[in-house]
């Protein structure tokens, strides 16, 4: 089992920045990729950014150039630095991990609200 705990959400004005953190615990040796998803009211959950075990990065087009995902293996933590935030970035952000057996793990989510 893998446990994921997100921190760092909050309220910010448009153009501002936030950094989300996701600390992993448990069977962390089995983790393959980690990433961040988000779900806005009335919308489907979408992948925002992902980082694979080989270092490959994925970003949804709407955040490219504004968001940066990184991973600190020593701290078992993945970060999402969000700059130039827009009201449309408002959502609950979820940390995700999958393991080498293809199992998915989710955090409880952290709310990011961007005011205009």
C-alpha positions in Angstrom: 0.0 0.0 0.0 1.0 3.6 -0.7 -0.3 6.6 1.2 -0.3 10.0 -0.4 -0.8 13.3 1.5 -1.1 16.6 -0.3 -0.4 20.0 1.2 -0.1 23.5 -0.2 -3.5 24.4 -1.6 -5.3 27.6 -0.9 -6.7 30.9 -2.3 -4.5 33.0 -4.6 -5.2 35.9 -6.9 -4.8 35.5 -10.7 -1.2 35.7 -11.7 0.0 34.4 -8.4 1.8 31.2 -7.5 1.4 28.2 -5.3 3.4 25.1 -4.7 1.7 21.8 -3.9 3.5 19.0 -2.2 2.7 15.3 -2.0 4.4 13.1 0.5 4.4 9.4 -0.1 4.7 6.7 2.5 4.2 3.0 2.8 5.5 0.7 -0.1 7.3 3.5 -1.8 9.8 1.2 -3.3 7.1 0.0 -5.7 6.1 3.4 -7.0 6.5 3.9 -10.7 5.1 7.2 -11.9 3.7 10.0 -9.8 1.6 13.0 -10.9 -1.1 15.5 -10.2 -4.6 15.4 -11.4 -7.3 18.1 -10.9 -11.1 18.1 -11.0 -13.1 21.3 -11.3 -16.8 21.5 -10.4 -18.8 19.8 -13.1 -15.8 18.5 -15.0 -13.9 15.3 -15.3 -10.7 14.7 -13.5 -7.8 15.4 -15.8 -4.0 14.8 -15.7 -2.2 18.0 -15.0 1.4 16.8 -14.8 3.2 13.5 -14.4 6.7 12.4 -13.7 7.9 8.9 -14.6 10.5 6.8 -12.9 12.9 7.5 -15.8 12.4 11.2 -15.4 10.1 11.8 -18.3 7.6 14.6 -17.7 4.1 15.1 -19.0 2.0 18.2 -18.9 -1.5 19.0 -20.1 -1.3 21.7 -22.8 -3.1 24.3 -20.7 -0.4 24.4 -18.0 2.8 24.1 -20.1 5.1 26.9 -19.4 3.4 27.8 -16.1 3.5 24.6 -14.0 6.5 22.5 -13.1 6.5 19.0 -11.6 9.5 17.7 -9.7 10.3 14.8 -7.5 12.6 14.5 -4.5 13.3 10.8 -4.1 15.1 11.3 -0.8 12.0 12.9 0.7 9.6 10.6 -1.2 7.8 13.8 -2.2 6.5 15.2 -5.5 5.9 18.9 -6.0 3.8 21.0 -8.4 5.0 24.5 -8.7 2.2 26.6 -10.2 2.9 30.0 -11.6 0.8 32.6 -13.4 -2.3 31.0 -12.1 -5.6 31.6 -13.8 -9.2 31.4 -12.5 -9.6 28.3 -14.8 -7.0 26.5 -12.7 -9.4 26.4 -9.8 -10.0 22.8 -8.9 -9.3 20.1 -6.3 -5.8 18.8 -7.0 -5.1 15.2 -6.4 -1.8 13.4 -6.1 -1.5 10.1 -7.9 0.9 7.3 -7.9 1.0 4.0 -9.7 3.2 1.0 -8.9 5.0 -1.6 -10.9 2.0 -3.9 -10.6 -0.3 -1.3 -12.2 -2.1 -0.3 -9.0 -3.3 3.3 -8.6 -3.1 5.3 -5.4 -4.7 8.7 -4.7 -4.4 11.4 -2.1 -7.5 13.0 -0.6 -7.0 16.2 -2.6 -6.3 19.8 -1.9 -8.3 22.8 -3.1 -6.8 25.5 -5.2 -8.9 28.6 -5.7 -7.7 31.3 -8.1 -9.7 34.6 -7.8 -9.9 37.0 -10.7 
